[in-house]
């Protein structure tokens, strides 16, 4: 964490600022890759679901995907 990052740091996700991205499109692409069995995509989709990043928050499903990706 960068000292003094405060508000801007909270707006950052993987790869940049949330406002600079089409979050729903990113999650949709991640979900397609996860469906095809890509472990990194399964993990990333799990984080998105767990945190509500680009999708409706679903902690239970997010954690299930994280466990699946790490199996």
Phi and psi in radians as a Rosetta constraint file:
Dihedral C 1 N 2 CA 2 C 2 CIRCULARHARMONIC -1.495 0.35
Dihedral N 2 CA 2 C 2 N 3 CIRCULARHARMONIC 2.337 0.35
Dihedral C 2 N 3 CA 3 C 3 CIRCULARHARMONIC -1.085 0.35
Dihedral N 3 CA 3 C 3 N 4 CIRCULARHARMONIC 2.320 0.35
Dihedral C 3 N 4 CA 4 C 4 CIRCULARHARMONIC 1.354 0.35
Dihedral N 4 CA 4 C 4 N 5 CIRCULARHARMONIC 0.183 0.35
Dihedral C 4 N 5 CA 5 C 5 CIRCULARHARMONIC -1.170 0.35
Dihedral N 5 CA 5 C 5 N 6 CIRCULARHARMONIC -0.597 0.35
Dihedral C 5 N 6 CA 6 C 6 CIRCULARHARMONIC 0.678 0.35
Dihedral N 6 CA 6 C 6 N 7 CIRCULARHARMONIC -2.122 0.35
Dihedral C 6 N 7 CA 7 C 7 CIRCULARHARMONIC -1.062 0.35
Dihedral N 7 CA 7 C 7 N 8 CIRCULARHARMONIC -0.761 0.35
Dihedral C 7 N 8 CA 8 C 8 CIRCULARHARMONIC -1.114 0.35
Dihedral N 8 CA 8 C 8 N 9 CIRCULARHARMONIC -0.665 0.35
Dihedral C 8 N 9 CA 9 C 9 CIRCULARHARMONIC -1.105 0.35
Dihedral N 9 CA 9 C 9 N 10 CIRCULARHARMONIC -0.631 0.35
Dihedral C 9 N 10 CA 10 C 10 CIRCULARHARMONIC -1.180 0.35
Dihedral N 10 CA 10 C 10 N 11 CIRCULARHARMONIC -0.482 0.35
Dihedral C 10 N 11 CA 11 C 11 CIRCULARHARMONIC -1.440 0.35
Dihedral N 11 CA 11 C 11 N 12 CIRCULARHARMONIC -0.203 0.35
Dihedral C 11 N 12 CA 12 C 12 CIRCULARHARMONIC -1.450 0.35
Dihedral N 12 CA 12 C 12 N 13 CIRCULARHARMONIC 2.467 0.35
Dihedral C 12 N 13 CA 13 C 13 CIRCULARHARMONIC -2.170 0.35
Dihedral N 13 CA 13 C 13 N 14 CIRCULARHARMONIC -2.888 0.35
Dihedral C 13 N 14 CA 14 C 14 CIRCULARHARMONIC -1.095 0.35
Dihedral N 14 CA 14 C 14 N 15 CIRCULARHARMONIC 1.986 0.35
Dihedral C 14 N 15 CA 15 C 15 CIRCULARHARMONIC 1.631 0.35
Dihedral N 15 CA 15 C 15 N 16 CIRCULARHARMONIC 0.076 0.35
Dihedral C 15 N 16 CA 16 C 16 CIRCULARHARMONIC 2.517 0.35
Dihedral N 16 CA 16 C 16 N 17 CIRCULARHARMONIC -2.875 0.35
Dihedral C 16 N 17 CA 17 C 17 CIRCULARHARMONIC -1.375 0.35
Dihedral N 17 CA 17 C 17 N 18 CIRCULARHARMONIC 2.499 0.35
Dihedral C 17 N 18 CA 18 C 18 CIRCULARHARMONIC -1.019 0.35
Dihedral N 18 CA 18 C 18 N 19 CIRCULARHARMONIC -0.662 0.35
Dihedral C 18 N 19 CA 19 C 19 CIRCULARHARMONIC -1.174 0.35
Dihedral N 19 CA 19 C 19 N 20 CIRCULARHARMONIC -0.288 0.35
Dihedral C 19 N 20 CA 20 C 20 CIRCULARHARMONIC -1.579 0.35
Dihedral N 20 CA 20 C 20 N 21 CIRCULARHARMONIC 0.101 0.35
Dihedral C 20 N 21 CA 21 C 21 CIRCULARHARMONIC -2.245 0.35
Dihedral N 21 CA 21 C 21 N 22 CIRCULARHARMONIC 2.754 0.35
Dihedral C 21 N 22 CA 22 C 22 CIRCULARHARMONIC -1.706 0.35
Dihedral N 22 CA 22 C 22 N 23 CIRCULARHARMONIC 1.586 0.35
Dihedral C 22 N 23 CA 23 C 23 CIRCULARHARMONIC -1.075 0.35
Dihedral N 23 CA 23 C 23 N 24 CIRCULARHARMONIC -0.741 0.35
Dihedral C 23 N 24 CA 24 C 24 CIRCULARHARMONIC -1.115 0.35
Dihedral N 24 CA 24 C 24 N 25 CIRCULARHARMONIC -0.717 0.35
Dihedral C 24 N 25 CA 25 C 25 CIRCULARHARMONIC -1.138 0.35
Dihedral N 25 CA 25 C 25 N 26 CIRCULARHARMONIC -0.679 0.35
Dihedral C 25 N 26 CA 26 C 26 CIRCULARHARMONIC -1.123 0.35
Dihedral N 26 CA 26 C 26 N 27 CIRCULARHARMONIC -0.739 0.35
Dihedral C 26 N 27 CA 27 C 27 CIRCULARHARMONIC -1.173 0.35
Dihedral N 27 CA 27 C 27 N 28 CIRCULARHARMONIC -0.658 0.35
Dihedral C 27 N 28 CA 28 C 28 CIRCULARHARMONIC -1.097 0.35
Dihedral N 28 CA 28 C 28 N 29 CIRCULARHARMONIC -0.753 0.35
Dihedral C 28 N 29 CA 29 C 29 CIRCULARHARMONIC -1.145 0.35
Dihedral N 29 CA 29 C 29 N 30 CIRCULARHARMONIC -0.699 0.35
Dihedral C 29 N 30 CA 30 C 30 CIRCULARHARMONIC -1.115 0.35
Dihedral N 30 CA 30 C 30 N 31 CIRCULARHARMONIC -0.720 0.35
Dihedral C 30 N 31 CA 31 C 31 CIRCULARHARMONIC -1.118 0.35
Dihedral N 31 CA 31 C 31 N 32 CIRCULARHARMONIC -0.667 0.35
Dihedral C 31 N 32 CA 32 C 32 CIRCULARHARMONIC -1.122 0.35
Dihedral N 32 CA 32 C 32 N 33 CIRCULARHARMONIC -0.774 0.35
Dihedral C 32 N 33 CA 33 C 33 CIRCULARHARMONIC -1.155 0.35
Dihedral N 33 CA 33 C 33 N 34 CIRCULARHARMONIC -0.667 0.35
Dihedral C 33 N 34 CA 34 C 34 CIRCULARHARMONIC -1.107 0.35
Dihedral N 34 CA 34 C 34 N 35 CIRCULARHARMONIC -0.730 0.35
Dihedral C 34 N 35 CA 35 C 35 CIRCULARHARMONIC -1.031 0.35
Dihedral N 35 CA 35 C 35 N 36 CIRCULARHARMONIC -0.580 0.35
Dihedral C 35 N 36 CA 36 C 36 CIRCULARHARMONIC -1.429 0.35
Dihedral N 36 CA 36 C 36 N 37 CIRCULARHARMONIC -0.018 0.35
Dihedral C 36 N 37 CA 37 C 37 CIRCULARHARMONIC 1.666 0.35
Dihedral N 37 CA 37 C 37 N 38 CIRCULARHARMONIC 0.204 0.35
Dihedral C 37 N 38 CA 38 C 38 CIRCULARHARMONIC -1.271 0.35
Dihedral N 38 CA 38 C 38 N 39 CIRCULARHARMONIC 1.958 0.35
Dihedral C 38 N 39 CA 39 C 39 CIRCULARHARMONIC -1.031 0.35
Dihedral N 39 CA 39 C 39 N 40 CIRCULARHARMONIC -0.713 0.35
Dihedral C 39 N 40 CA 40 C 40 CIRCULARHARMONIC -1.129 0.35
Dihedral N 40 CA 40 C 40 N 41 CIRCULARHARMONIC -0.639 0.35
Dihedral C 40 N 41 CA 41 C 41 CIRCULARHARMONIC -1.217 0.35
Dihedral N 41 CA 41 C 41 N 42 CIRCULARHARMONIC -0.668 0.35
Dihedral C 41 N 42 CA 42 C 42 CIRCULARHARMONIC -1.060 0.35
Dihedral N 42 CA 42 C 42 N 43 CIRCULARHARMONIC -0.783 0.35
Dihedral C 42 N 43 CA 43 C 43 CIRCULARHARMONIC -1.106 0.35
Dihedral N 43 CA 43 C 43 N 44 CIRCULARHARMONIC -0.821 0.35
Dihedral C 43 N 44 CA 44 C 44 CIRCULARHARMONIC -1.112 0.35
Dihedral N 44 CA 44 C 44 N 45 CIRCULARHARMONIC -0.727 0.35
Dihedral C 44 N 45 CA 45 C 45 CIRCULARHARMONIC -1.100 0.35
Dihedral N 45 CA 45 C 45 N 46 CIRCULARHARMONIC -0.673 0.35
Dihedral C 45 N 46 CA 46 C 46 CIRCULARHARMONIC -1.036 0.35
Dihedral N 46 CA 46 C 46 N 47 CIRCULARHARMONIC -0.757 0.35
Dihedral C 46 N 47 CA 47 C 47 CIRCULARHARMONIC -1.130 0.35
Dihedral N 47 CA 47 C 47 N 48 CIRCULARHARMONIC -0.740 0.35
Dihedral C 47 N 48 CA 48 C 48 CIRCULARHARMONIC -1.066 0.35
Dihedral N 48 CA 48 C 48 N 49 CIRCULARHARMONIC -0.784 0.35
Dihedral C 48 N 49 CA 49 C 49 CIRCULARHARMONIC -1.161 0.35
Dihedral N 49 CA 49 C 49 N 50 CIRCULARHARMONIC -0.744 0.35
Dihedral C 49 N 50 CA 50 C 50 CIRCULARHARMONIC -1.108 0.35
Dihedral N 50 CA 50 C 50 N 51 CIRCULARHARMONIC -0.641 0.35
Dihedral C 50 N 51 CA 51 C 51 CIRCULARHARMONIC -1.717 0.35
Dihedral N 51 CA 51 C 51 N 52 CIRCULARHARMONIC -0.136 0.35
Dihedral C 51 N 52 CA 52 C 52 CIRCULARHARMONIC 1.250 0.35
Dihedral N 52 CA 52 C 52 N 53 CIRCULARHARMONIC 0.570 0.35
Dihedral C 52 N 53 CA 53 C 53 CIRCULARHARMONIC -1.627 0.35
Dihedral N 53 CA 53 C 53 N 54 CIRCULARHARMONIC 1.709 0.35
Dihedral C 53 N 54 CA 54 C 54 CIRCULARHARMONIC 1.523 0.35
Dihedral N 54 CA 54 C 54 N 55 CIRCULARHARMONIC -0.097 0.35
Dihedral C 54 N 55 CA 55 C 55 CIRCULARHARMONIC -2.521 0.35
Dihedral N 55 CA 55 C 55 N 56 CIRCULARHARMONIC 2.918 0.35
Dihedral C 55 N 56 CA 56 C 56 CIRCULARHARMONIC -1.141 0.35
Dihedral N 56 CA 56 C 56 N 57 CIRCULARHARMONIC 2.323 0.35
Dihedral C 56 N 57 CA 57 C 57 CIRCULARHARMONIC -1.080 0.35
Dihedral N 57 CA 57 C 57 N 58 CIRCULARHARMONIC 2.262 0.35
Dihedral C 57 N 58 CA 58 C 58 CIRCULARHARMONIC -2.519 0.35
Dihedral N 58 CA 58 C 58 N 59 CIRCULARHARMONIC 1.501 0.35
Dihedral C 58 N 59 CA 59 C 59 CIRCULARHARMONIC -1.056 0.35
Dihedral N 59 CA 59 C 59 N 60 CIRCULARHARMONIC -0.752 0.35
Dihedral C 59 N 60 CA 60 C 60 CIRCULARHARMONIC -1.068 0.35
Dihedral N 60 CA 60 C 60 N 61 CIRCULARHARMONIC -0.840 0.35
Dihedral C 60 N 61 CA 61 C 61 CIRCULARHARMONIC -1.171 0.35
Dihedral N 61 CA 61 C 61 N 62 CIRCULARHARMONIC -0.670 0.35
Dihedral C 61 N 62 CA 62 C 62 CIRCULARHARMONIC -1.047 0.35
Dihedral N 62 CA 62 C 62 N 63 CIRCULARHARMONIC -0.788 0.35
Dihedral C 62 N 63 CA 63 C 63 CIRCULARHARMONIC -1.185 0.35
Dihedral N 63 CA 63 C 63 N 64 CIRCULARHARMONIC -0.627 0.35
Dihedral C 63 N 64 CA 64 C 64 CIRCULARHARMONIC -1.071 0.35
Dihedral N 64 CA 64 C 64 N 65 CIRCULARHARMONIC -0.740 0.35
Dihedral C 64 N 65 CA 65 C 65 CIRCULARHARMONIC -1.187 0.35
Dihedral N 65 CA 65 C 65 N 66 CIRCULARHARMONIC -0.661 0.35
Dihedral C 65 N 66 CA 66 C 66 CIRCULARHARMONIC -1.089 0.35
Dihedral N 66 CA 66 C 66 N 67 CIRCULARHARMONIC -0.727 0.35
Dihedral C 66 N 67 CA 67 C 67 CIRCULARHARMONIC -1.132 0.35
Dihedral N 67 CA 67 C 67 N 68 CIRCULARHARMONIC -0.754 0.35
Dihedral C 67 N 68 CA 68 C 68 CIRCULARHARMONIC -1.052 0.35
Dihedral N 68 CA 68 C 68 N 69 CIRCULARHARMONIC -0.770 0.35
Dihedral C 68 N 69 CA 69 C 69 CIRCULARHARMONIC -1.154 0.35
Dihedral N 69 CA 69 C 69 N 70 CIRCULARHARMONIC -0.525 0.35
Dihedral C 69 N 70 CA 70 C 70 CIRCULARHARMONIC -1.634 0.35
Dihedral N 70 CA 70 C 70 N 71 CIRCULARHARMONIC 0.050 0.35
